[in-house]
Amino acid sequence: MSGAHTVEVITIGDELLLGHTIDTNAAFISRELASQGFRVVARTTVGDVPSAIRDAVAAGLERAEIVICTGGLGPTQDDFTKSVVAELFGTELELDAQLLEQLRERFRRRGITMAERNVCQAEVPKGATVLPNPRGTAPGLALTRADGRCCILLPGVPQEMRGLTMEQVLPFLLQRASGIKPHPIQYHTIRTTGIAESAVAEQVAGLLRALEPLTLAFLPGFAGTDLRITSWGELDEVTADSAINAAAIKIRELLDAHVYGSNDDDLAKVVGDLLRQHRLTVAVAESCTGGLLGKRLTAIPGSSDYFVGGIISYSDRLKQQLLGVRAETLREHGAVSEAVVQEMVRGVQQSTGADCGIAITGIAGPGGGSAEKPVGTVWVACAIDDAVRTRRFVLPGDREEIRERAAQAGLALLWKTLLTENVITKSASTASLVQ
Amino acid sequence: MSGAHTVEVITIGDELLLGHTIDTNAAFISRELASQGFRVVARTTVGDVPSAIRDAVAAGLERAEIVICTGGLGPTQDDFTKSVVAELFGTELELDAQLLEQLRERFRRRGITMAERNVCQAEVPKGATVLPNPRGTAPGLALTRADGRCCILLPGVPQEMRGLTMEQVLPFLLQRASGIKPHPIQYHTIRTTGIAESAVAEQVAGLLRALEPLTLAFLPGFAGTDLRITSWGELDEVTADSAINAAAIKIRELLDAHVYGSNDDDLAKVVGDLLRQHRLTVAVAESCTGGLLGKRLTAIPGSSDYFVGGIISYSDRLKQQLLGVRAETLREHGAVSEAVVQEMVRGVQQSTGADCGIAITGIAGPGGGSAEKPVGTVWVACAIDDAVRTRRFVLPGDREEIRERAAQAGLALLWKTLLTENVITKSASTASLVQ
């Protein structure tokens, strides 16, 4: 790990010290820098207090070669970072005419007159490198000291900070590191769904010793259990890469039917890619998830290739009116039942004309549970042409968690069906499922 | 700010520096301590490195009266916190026989023989106060220096840390503050929508001086800009309370039409409460948001009182088929247009029978934009009975942000209409809007 350039991350904001906001920025920056071989040695959080910001940046520059700050770059009275750091570097702010013009243009495009207060966002410490921020009004800034240590300032808005880190900060730092590249920390994540963390751990227990010096971590979440294989920098990049690859292959073999992707793969995208490949369309019928499944599917750019839409049938009346669920079925089995979810998925295929359907009905809580159907009871159905599959779950967690897990379960059911049934790719606009 | 006891929170663990784990512990401790009148002045994160832990705790004890550390108390090779801090306090570890017996008993109850590795968890720095941890194997520890400054060590497992903070640490610190109970840090958040951060700041600029010693922070997000009024402990509880109240009233007057709530209020709940109050039902017609608006509305427990459901009309075909949008309207104006959003909202009222409707159509990107209709162009409509209102936005951000902002804009339009139009409360199942 020697040789690696050291970094300290400083996050700035009273809302962080008060615990209002959880500091996700620090984690993001740390992860991205580590993956490129930089070594984050400390993180500090201070409030919107000029002296505290000044002391933290000064101390950070003692401990690390690179200090990255987020927050306090806005146009309001509690934004001090830029002026404090300029002073610490013995320089002053000057107006950047080009930045100002871009800023005015940004407001013009949105049909708004720029408030004069925003002019200060075009002020830049003399000698600083401007890191353009197309997502917001405050650009990133990089200041370098005579001894080569540098301080990078980023806005605290997560979207903007993320874009700047990937598109500006990493290229800037890598170019600066010129040549003496340390072994990067590398990792690979395998994503599973439909299997408990303890079951995952048991399945791969026999592997752990053989993986060394790689480590394996288990990360349970709404979407399922992820497994992260990490090389901590003992191995050079190529060796680490092939060791991680070999480990991933072994783990995938053991967990086979549950692995839907790796790293940032989203099951909604995996399903979407399969649908596109088979030239199939999909629609959703949602009760307890209330639109969440549609939101997941449409979060993927390009999803209009296969997603046509759906029906949120939150009330029983709409289940009948828009999906054709029969009153008798509702009366006999209740809205959270296999019979109803079957009629829902059929109904949405019919009313939308989609090849495939996913339907979800359940009890997300906190109220509405019974001994027979406790909170967390969820029925999901998927249909591909005439074939319908259903599954019942009793999902753990609060209302939000149950809804997230239910949407994931709906996607998982269609995913498994697309993989295991003999789905025939549509040519032009016809296709069928061999049963 | 004088008077309040100062605290620094130090979180320890390589997983935090690597960004694998988001540091929720620091936010939790900060929030709970602030609510009891302690003032968190800084937070630091270091890895599982003895020298780094030692330096951080030593520096923390310079800056703050109380240092709270989490992490590094486990039984494995990378747990150093206890021994490092004992050394820093000039004391040594000794085996606590009672703790050891409790530990063995804990394992026995679970039917497991305790591994010898765990014995070290019963070792305690001489003179430290043991804070019992019924949720795990490592107790909390409190060490006090001759000058009164103290360091508290807690395990990093969130469950255990939380229980210990509430049941042990807060009572310990409050007792230690002995009688001179510090004034709590108090705050109140005002939530606005439909107004830019810079415009909010300009509107209230004249107030800032008069608020002292209260401070005002601006917190922009997808939902709008929040304003947080904070009393930092200079004022006693009652005085702070009335000062914050008075400030909130003045700020609400200035920002009037944009304020939808306070603290954790969600606009979806505010709208829902108004609908319930007027005995009105609502349905949604979503294109670019793909279900997100329905998800927002149904995230509120009890939303079935007023939310009946909706239609996700992602494709143009479904806009026609399920919402009755005319082919000519789509051809002449395009899917993202005032004419189409009007027909969408009308269509969803008709097909669902709901009193009110919200419709959204827009270009969330990254593709699909043009010079005339750039990415971020969104039309929203709301209808109450026969009255329809529409609004056009060009929203900033990436796909996710545009969708979140669009859903919020849809809710905001219905909210404003419910407040400003003369809505007549339905009796039984009929009502109308006086226009």
Interface residues (C-beta under 8 A of the other chain):
Chain A: D14 E15 L16 L17 L18 G19 H20 T21 I22 D23 T24 A26 A27 F28 I29 S30 R31 E32 A34 V40 V41 A42 R43 T44 T45 V46 G47 D48 A52 A56 A59 G74 P75 T76 Q77 D78 R109 R110 G111 I112 A115 R117 N118 R135 G136 V157 Q159 G163 I185 A217 R228 V284 E286 C288 T289 G290 G291 L292 L293 G294 K295 L297 T298 A299 P301 G302 S303 S304 F307 V308 G309 G310 I311 I312 S313 Y314 S315 R317 L318 Q321 L322 S351 T352 G353 G365 P366 G367 R399 E400 R403
Chain B: L16 L17 L18 G19 H20 T21 I22 D23 T24 A26 A27 F28 I29 S30 R31 E32 A34 V40 V41 A42 R43 T44 T45 V46 G47 A52 A56 A59 I185 Y187 A196 E197 S198 A199 A201 E202 A205 L208 T215 L216 A217 F218 L219 P220 R228 T230 V284 E286 C288 T289 G290 G291 L292 L293 G294 K295 L297 T298 A299 P301 G302 S303 S304 F307 V308 G309 G310 I311 I312 S313 Y314 S315 R317 L318 Q321 L322 S351 T352 G353 G365 P366 G367 P374 V394 P396 G397 D398 R399 E400 E401 R403
